[in-house]
């Protein structure tokens, strides 16, 4: 399935940012965008980013998720 960038709406990012578990947020985004592997998410969120997720503000989570989606987009178009 191709990467569907049009589904990366602000509502999707807001909804994912409200989830307490990073894995759940990633699954929601990946399912909505047609991302079939977790490879890039695993690399992007490795280390401190994953451990900090529960304590981040919703705004910080949204910024992080937007950066993650941008990373997925770059990889899909490489």
Secondary structure by P-SEA (a helix, b strand, c coil): cccccccccaaaaaaaaacccaaaaaaaaaaaaccccaaaaaaaaccccccccccccaaaaaaaaaaaaaaaaaaaac
